[in-house]
Amino acid sequence: MSDSILPIISILMPVKNAGPWLEECLQSIQKQSFVNWELIAVNDGSKDNSIEILMDFSSRDVRIQVLENPGSGIVDALSQALSKSTGTFISRMDADDVMPAEKLQLFYDAIQKQPGAIVTGKVKYFAKAEVSKGYLEYEHWLNERCEAKDHWLWIYRECVIASANWLAPKEAVTFDKDMYPEDYHLILKWYAEQRQVASVCEVTHLWREHPKRTSRNSKHYQQDAFFELKLQHFLETDRDENRSLMVMGKNQKAKLIQRFLKKRNIEYIAVDLEHLYRFAEVENPQILSGVFPDSLVRDGIVDLLAGFGLEMGRDWWWL
């Protein structure tokens, strides 16, 4: 590393069979207007030409370091990269995605204005074929959080900060072994620590949609895994055992919540949408909503619960 390049931002990037997209990804990092970065790419047992591409780029750019995963899987790869990082701030990248050229500069400017915060920005999916409705809805929802600056109110609904679209102080970043989804777990820890979130209201990450995405194919990123993780964090962070716990809805998500609670012998009161008046019959409850109806009905539920003195993010949460 040249003395003239002091790595202020360390970018951690696990790489597994990313050959078809890796060159474009690396080029987008090299095109950053903010140049004081280091990329620590960890090859996670790739069977394609990923390592050759990484070594070629590394040979021509001293800011790119290539390592082999001493373990297996994304958490081990991230931990290895973090252990070798020298930056003041940490960011992440996925080897099949693309960085807009101003991403790191926007993030760095934001964290200078709000030291200690977690910085994130808007996302945009792209694909050779049409992007699915579900992913477009998630994109829109994430971008709404950036505009409203209300990430923590929605913490149990979805992963409120995209996995490769954040900048954080180095001391805030850890990856716990065997904790999946690892990105959501990290963000739930930041929530528990009540770290501030600084939003950049510009697109700072381009998410590539393709059939081989890890989130599409790994059991670690399926609905049951997300529910197990988010509900465990709810019990550890927000659950008040002196208050009655209520579960709203009778759909599949509500059943997942109830099954989780039953396995842990946690008492709860089930309430369906036809009997929401029951929330007024229980003094100072905590409520987990397994339903997420259309916006008109949601607004009605918010108003109803507010009328009972119950506040989103304090007394009740969308899941």
Kinemage of the C-alpha trace (Angstrom):
@kinemage 1
@onewidth
@group {chain A} dominant
@subgroup {mainchain}
@vectorlist {calphas} color= white
{ca met a 1} P 0.000 0.000 0.000
{ca ser a 2} L 1.496 3.327 -1.030
{ca asp a 3} L 2.090 5.877 1.734
{ca ser a 4} L 0.177 8.379 -0.374
{ca ile a 5} L -2.974 6.259 -0.169
{ca leu a 6} L -4.266 6.035 3.380
{ca pro a 7} L -7.257 3.663 3.390
{ca ile a 8} L -10.026 5.512 5.187
{ca ile a 9} L -12.696 3.070 3.936
{ca ser a 10} L -12.208 -0.689 3.919
{ca ile a 11} L -14.581 -2.556 1.613
{ca leu a 12} L -15.231 -6.194 2.555
{ca met a 13} L -16.256 -8.456 -0.314
{ca pro a 14} L -16.832 -12.229 -0.185
{ca val a 15} L -16.521 -13.804 -3.635
{ca lys a 16} L -18.023 -17.141 -4.635
{ca asn a 17} L -18.450 -18.093 -8.283
{ca ala a 18} L -19.000 -14.485 -9.338
{ca gly a 19} L -17.050 -14.726 -12.591
{ca pro a 20} L -19.810 -13.473 -14.939
{ca trp a 21} L -20.201 -10.194 -13.019
{ca leu a 22} L -16.955 -9.676 -11.124
{ca glu a 23} L -15.099 -7.474 -13.618
{ca glu a 24} L -17.957 -4.981 -13.805
{ca cys a 25} L -18.172 -4.960 -10.010
{ca leu a 26} L -14.441 -4.310 -9.569
{ca gln a 27} L -14.407 -1.635 -12.230
{ca ser a 28} L -17.241 0.186 -10.473
{ca ile a 29} L -15.153 0.248 -7.283
{ca gln a 30} L -12.128 1.564 -9.151
{ca lys a 31} L -14.274 4.333 -10.665
{ca gln a 32} L -15.196 5.739 -7.257
{ca ser a 33} L -14.674 9.482 -7.025
{ca phe a 34} L -13.501 8.877 -3.449
{ca val a 35} L -10.108 7.181 -3.871
{ca asn a 36} L -8.975 6.466 -0.285
{ca trp a 37} L -10.323 2.939 -0.101
{ca glu a 38} L -9.033 -0.593 0.139
{ca leu a 39} L -10.897 -3.623 -1.131
{ca ile a 40} L -10.393 -6.878 0.742
{ca ala a 41} L -11.811 -9.622 -1.444
{ca val a 42} L -12.061 -13.097 0.063
{ca asn a 43} L -12.401 -16.029 -2.289
{ca asp a 44} L -14.923 -18.415 -0.750
{ca gly a 45} L -14.142 -21.651 -2.565
{ca ser a 46} L -15.022 -20.449 -6.066
{ca lys a 47} L -15.052 -23.123 -8.757
{ca asp a 48} L -15.073 -20.675 -11.668
{ca asn a 49} L -12.529 -18.068 -12.775
{ca ser a 50} L -13.220 -15.630 -9.933
{ca ile a 51} L -9.784 -15.990 -8.364
{ca glu a 52} L -8.039 -15.324 -11.682
{ca ile a 53} L -10.058 -12.137 -12.160
{ca leu a 54} L -9.317 -11.008 -8.607
{ca met a 55} L -5.591 -11.650 -8.930
{ca asp a 56} L -5.441 -9.794 -12.246
{ca phe a 57} L -7.077 -6.697 -10.758
{ca ser a 58} L -4.964 -6.943 -7.618
{ca ser a 59} L -1.765 -7.055 -9.670
{ca arg a 60} L -2.709 -3.743 -11.272
{ca asp a 61} L -4.215 -1.914 -8.273
{ca val a 62} L -2.433 -1.930 -4.894
{ca arg a 63} L -5.684 -1.037 -3.156
{ca ile a 64} L -7.090 -4.505 -3.902
{ca gln a 65} L -6.084 -7.341 -1.573
{ca val a 66} L -7.100 -10.949 -2.298
{ca leu a 67} L -7.415 -13.580 0.435
{ca glu a 68} L -8.657 -17.136 0.702
{ca asn a 69} L -11.404 -17.986 3.154
{ca pro a 70} L -9.820 -19.914 6.050
{ca gly a 71} L -13.229 -21.382 6.846
{ca ser a 72} L -16.296 -21.711 4.679
{ca gly a 73} L -19.266 -19.513 3.994
{ca ile a 74} L -19.966 -15.817 3.935
{ca val a 75} L -19.601 -15.155 7.681
{ca asp a 76} L -16.100 -16.665 7.785
{ca ala a 77} L -15.183 -14.709 4.647
{ca leu a 78} L -16.419 -11.433 6.102
{ca ser a 79} L -14.659 -12.056 9.407
{ca gln a 80} L -11.407 -12.765 7.570
{ca ala a 81} L -11.735 -9.572 5.544
{ca leu a 82} L -12.561 -7.520 8.631
{ca ser a 83} L -9.533 -8.892 10.494
{ca lys a 84} L -7.223 -7.665 7.713
{ca ser a 85} L -8.864 -4.277 7.235
{ca thr a 86} L -6.932 -1.106 8.030
{ca gly a 87} L -9.596 1.519 7.373
{ca thr a 88} L -11.284 3.823 9.844
{ca phe a 89} L -14.650 2.946 8.319
{ca ile a 90} L -16.042 -0.328 6.995
{ca ser a 91} L -18.301 -0.929 4.023
{ca arg a 92} L -19.465 -4.064 2.220
{ca met a 93} L -19.832 -5.086 -1.375
{ca asp a 94} L -21.408 -8.035 -3.140
{ca ala a 95} L -19.347 -9.407 -6.020
{ca asp a 96} L -22.265 -9.444 -8.460
{ca asp a 97} L -23.406 -5.854 -7.845
{ca val a 98} L -22.315 -2.391 -8.996
{ca met a 99} L -21.367 0.802 -7.136
{ca pro a 100} L -22.502 4.175 -8.493
{ca ala a 101} L -19.391 6.343 -8.875
{ca glu a 102} L -20.292 8.738 -6.025
{ca lys a 103} L -21.242 6.067 -3.465
{ca leu a 104} L -18.198 6.193 -1.188
{ca gln a 105} L -17.943 9.984 -1.371
{ca leu a 106} L -21.593 10.388 -0.397
{ca phe a 107} L -21.165 7.935 2.473
{ca tyr a 108} L -17.967 9.559 3.683
{ca asp a 109} L -19.501 13.043 3.600
{ca ala a 110} L -22.515 11.799 5.563
{ca ile a 111} L -20.482 10.144 8.312
{ca gln a 112} L -18.352 13.263 8.677
{ca lys a 113} L -21.524 15.226 9.401
{ca gln a 114} L -22.880 12.561 11.760
{ca pro a 115} L -19.930 10.759 13.408
{ca gly a 116} L -20.674 7.316 14.793
{ca ala a 117} L -23.759 6.834 12.631
{ca ile a 118} L -24.520 3.997 10.248
{ca val a 119} L -24.792 5.505 6.772
{ca thr a 120} L -27.003 4.035 4.084
{ca gly a 121} L -28.676 5.163 0.867
{ca lys a 122} L -31.202 4.195 -1.743
{ca val a 123} L -30.994 1.058 -3.889
{ca lys a 124} L -31.997 0.108 -7.402
{ca tyr a 125} L -32.388 -3.375 -8.878
{ca phe a 126} L -31.288 -4.119 -12.412
{ca ala a 127} L -31.390 -7.273 -14.517
{ca lys a 128} L -31.169 -8.621 -18.051
{ca ala a 129} L -34.755 -9.771 -17.696
{ca glu a 130} L -37.614 -8.090 -15.852
{ca val a 131} L -37.090 -7.562 -12.112
{ca ser a 132} L -39.729 -9.403 -10.093
{ca lys a 133} L -42.556 -7.508 -8.417
{ca gly a 134} L -41.404 -8.609 -4.961
{ca tyr a 135} L -37.906 -7.193 -5.402
{ca leu a 136} L -39.261 -3.928 -6.817
{ca glu a 137} L -41.560 -3.604 -3.807
{ca tyr a 138} L -38.602 -4.179 -1.476
{ca glu a 139} L -36.577 -1.567 -3.376
{ca his a 140} L -39.403 0.940 -3.011
{ca trp a 141} L -39.826 0.135 0.682
{ca leu a 142} L -36.105 0.540 1.438
{ca asn a 143} L -36.022 3.855 -0.392
{ca glu a 144} L -39.056 5.032 1.577
{ca arg a 145} L -37.116 4.372 4.783
{ca cys a 146} L -34.293 6.596 3.564
{ca glu a 147} L -36.700 9.401 2.729
{ca ala a 148} L -38.649 9.097 5.995
{ca lys a 149} L -35.515 8.424 8.093
{ca asp a 150} L -37.502 5.927 10.147
{ca his a 151} L -35.479 2.728 9.770
{ca trp a 152} L -35.734 1.560 13.362
{ca leu a 153} L -39.541 1.855 13.474
{ca trp a 154} L -39.669 -0.921 10.853
{ca ile a 155} L -36.833 -3.091 12.153
{ca tyr a 156} L -38.851 -6.312 12.435
{ca arg a 157} L -40.677 -5.926 9.125
{ca glu a 158} L -37.685 -6.523 6.830
{ca cys a 159} L -33.937 -5.958 6.813
{ca val a 160} L -34.113 -2.152 6.844
{ca ile a 161} L -30.582 -1.534 5.499
{ca ala a 162} L -29.426 -3.338 2.359
{ca ser a 163} L -26.593 -5.779 3.046
{ca ala a 164} L -23.993 -4.140 0.796
{ca asn a 165} L -25.186 -0.567 1.115
{ca trp a 166} L -23.800 0.852 4.338
{ca leu a 167} L -20.786 2.545 5.901
{ca ala a 168} L -20.016 2.165 9.600
{ca pro a 169} L -17.249 2.973 12.072
{ca lys a 170} L -14.927 -0.023 12.284
{ca glu a 171} L -15.657 -0.594 15.965
{ca ala a 172} L -19.348 -1.083 15.156
{ca val a 173} L -18.793 -4.019 12.794
{ca thr a 174} L -18.674 -7.657 13.903
{ca phe a 175} L -19.804 -10.881 12.262
{ca asp a 176} L -20.995 -13.660 14.549
{ca lys a 177} L -20.321 -17.212 13.423
{ca asp a 178} L -23.324 -19.263 12.335
{ca met a 179} L -25.687 -16.285 12.631
{ca tyr a 180} L -27.763 -16.003 9.454
{ca pro a 181} L -28.965 -13.982 7.670
{ca glu a 182} L -25.705 -12.285 8.657
{ca asp a 183} L -26.611 -8.882 7.219
{ca tyr a 184} L -29.908 -8.673 9.112
{ca his a 185} L -28.228 -9.927 12.298
{ca leu a 186} L -25.661 -7.120 12.137
{ca ile a 187} L -28.340 -4.492 11.553
{ca leu a 188} L -30.445 -5.860 14.415
{ca lys a 189} L -27.385 -5.462 16.650
{ca trp a 190} L -27.033 -1.843 15.531
{ca tyr a 191} L -30.694 -1.348 16.383
{ca ala a 192} L -30.203 -2.870 19.843
{ca glu a 193} L -27.280 -0.489 20.384
{ca gln a 194} L -29.544 2.368 19.215
{ca arg a 195} L -26.984 3.637 16.739
{ca gln a 196} L -28.147 6.543 14.630
{ca val a 197} L -28.830 5.978 10.941
{ca ala a 198} L -27.806 8.669 8.452
{ca ser a 199} L -29.683 8.430 5.155
{ca val a 200} L -28.327 9.490 1.778
{ca cys a 201} L -31.370 10.130 -0.402
{ca glu a 202} L -29.586 9.145 -3.602
{ca val a 203} L -29.106 5.712 -5.157
{ca thr a 204} L -25.874 4.347 -3.692
{ca his a 205} L -26.137 0.678 -4.665
{ca leu a 206} L -27.131 -1.155 -7.825
{ca trp a 207} L -28.453 -4.609 -6.976
{ca arg a 208} L -28.151 -7.189 -9.739
{ca glu a 209} L -31.098 -9.564 -9.961
{ca his a 210} L -30.227 -12.983 -11.377
{ca pro a 211} L -31.238 -16.626 -10.726
{ca lys a 212} L -27.970 -17.548 -8.958
{ca arg a 213} L -28.191 -14.896 -6.229
{ca thr a 214} L -27.380 -16.318 -2.803
{ca ser a 215} L -30.553 -14.845 -1.345
{ca arg a 216} L -32.556 -16.884 -3.833
{ca asn a 217} L -30.818 -20.197 -3.250
{ca ser a 218} L -29.528 -20.487 0.306
{ca lys a 219} L -31.664 -21.814 3.165
{ca his a 220} L -30.114 -19.087 5.340
{ca tyr a 221} L -32.145 -16.431 3.500
{ca gln a 222} L -35.577 -18.041 3.463
{ca gln a 223} L -38.588 -16.779 5.419
{ca asp a 224} L -38.225 -19.191 8.370
{ca ala a 225} L -34.624 -18.075 8.939
{ca phe a 226} L -35.632 -14.404 8.912
{ca phe a 227} L -38.471 -14.993 11.362
{ca glu a 228} L -36.305 -17.009 13.730
{ca leu a 229} L -33.707 -14.236 13.775
{ca lys a 230} L -36.027 -11.242 14.075
{ca leu a 231} L -38.199 -12.790 16.765
{ca gln a 232} L -35.196 -13.833 18.835
{ca his a 233} L -33.908 -10.269 18.663
{ca phe a 234} L -37.348 -8.973 19.645
{ca leu a 235} L -37.272 -11.136 22.770
{ca glu a 236} L -33.780 -9.927 23.648
{ca thr a 237} L -34.242 -6.234 22.815
{ca asp a 238} L -37.869 -5.130 23.067
{ca arg a 239} L -39.861 -7.764 24.938
{ca asp a 240} L -41.201 -6.608 28.304
{ca glu a 241} L -42.329 -9.664 30.238
{ca asn a 242} L -44.491 -7.497 32.495
{ca arg a 243} L -46.727 -6.688 29.521
{ca ser a 244} L -49.140 -9.008 27.731
{ca leu a 245} L -47.982 -10.105 24.292
{ca met a 246} L -50.504 -10.118 21.447
{ca val a 247} L -50.215 -11.438 17.886
{ca met a 248} L -52.286 -9.786 15.179
{ca gly a 249} L -53.625 -11.829 12.253
{ca lys a 250} L -54.356 -15.405 11.305
{ca asn a 251} L -52.313 -15.632 8.102
{ca gln a 252} L -49.136 -17.640 7.501
{ca lys a 253} L -46.829 -15.056 9.087
{ca ala a 254} L -48.999 -14.852 12.191
{ca lys a 255} L -48.838 -18.646 12.425
{ca leu a 256} L -45.032 -18.518 12.166
{ca ile a 257} L -44.933 -16.031 15.049
{ca gln a 258} L -47.259 -18.178 17.132
{ca arg a 259} L -45.246 -21.332 16.419
{ca phe a 260} L -42.044 -19.564 17.483
{ca leu a 261} L -43.634 -18.402 20.741
{ca lys a 262} L -45.173 -21.793 21.504
{ca lys a 263} L -41.793 -23.533 21.094
{ca arg a 264} L -40.441 -21.232 23.811
{ca asn a 265} L -43.495 -21.540 26.059
{ca ile a 266} L -44.216 -17.828 25.719
{ca glu a 267} L -47.832 -16.914 26.360
{ca tyr a 268} L -49.609 -14.698 23.861
{ca ile a 269} L -53.091 -13.582 22.855
{ca ala a 270} L -54.104 -14.095 19.218
{ca val a 271} L -56.257 -11.373 17.650
{ca asp a 272} L -57.589 -11.411 14.089
{ca leu a 273} L -58.472 -8.341 12.045
{ca glu a 274} L -62.194 -8.759 12.751
{ca his a 275} L -61.649 -8.335 16.499
{ca leu a 276} L -59.137 -5.491 16.822
{ca tyr a 277} L -61.224 -3.988 19.642
{ca arg a 278} L -59.618 -6.629 21.869
{ca phe a 279} L -56.452 -4.516 21.975
{ca ala a 280} L -58.390 -2.026 24.120
{ca glu a 281} L -59.312 -4.783 26.573
{ca val a 282} L -55.692 -5.519 27.519
{ca glu a 283} L -53.795 -2.961 29.566
{ca asn a 284} L -50.543 -1.754 27.965
{ca pro a 285} L -49.916 -4.704 25.607
{ca gln a 286} L -47.066 -5.382 23.192
{ca ile a 287} L -48.267 -6.350 19.726
{ca leu a 288} L -46.613 -8.219 16.863
{ca ser a 289} L -48.503 -7.880 13.588
{ca gly a 290} L -48.246 -10.840 11.255
{ca val a 291} L -50.452 -9.077 8.731
{ca phe a 292} L -49.418 -6.280 6.391
{ca pro a 293} L -52.587 -5.316 4.508
{ca asp a 294} L -52.995 -2.660 1.837
{ca ser a 295} L -52.126 0.909 2.756
{ca leu a 296} L -55.705 1.990 3.489
{ca val a 297} L -56.251 -0.817 5.997
{ca arg a 298} L -52.760 -0.278 7.463
{ca asp a 299} L -53.531 3.384 8.053
{ca gly a 300} L -56.736 2.365 9.798
{ca ile a 301} L -54.839 -0.020 12.080
{ca val a 302} L -52.243 2.654 12.896
{ca asp a 303} L -54.996 5.139 13.779
{ca leu a 304} L -56.870 2.561 15.845
{ca leu a 305} L -53.816 1.591 17.873
{ca ala a 306} L -52.867 5.246 18.327
{ca gly a 307} L -56.342 5.804 19.717
{ca phe a 308} L -55.561 3.136 22.321
{ca gly a 309} L -52.353 4.999 23.206
{ca leu a 310} L -50.120 2.465 21.404
{ca glu a 311} L -47.159 3.710 19.383
{ca met a 312} L -45.454 1.948 16.475
{ca gly a 313} L -41.868 1.002 17.303
{ca arg a 314} L -42.521 1.266 21.041
{ca asp a 315} L -45.638 -0.803 21.702
{ca trp a 316} L -46.226 -2.618 18.440
{ca trp a 317} L -44.384 -3.678 15.289
{ca trp a 318} L -45.148 -4.832 11.728
{ca leu a 319} L -43.531 -8.191 10.920
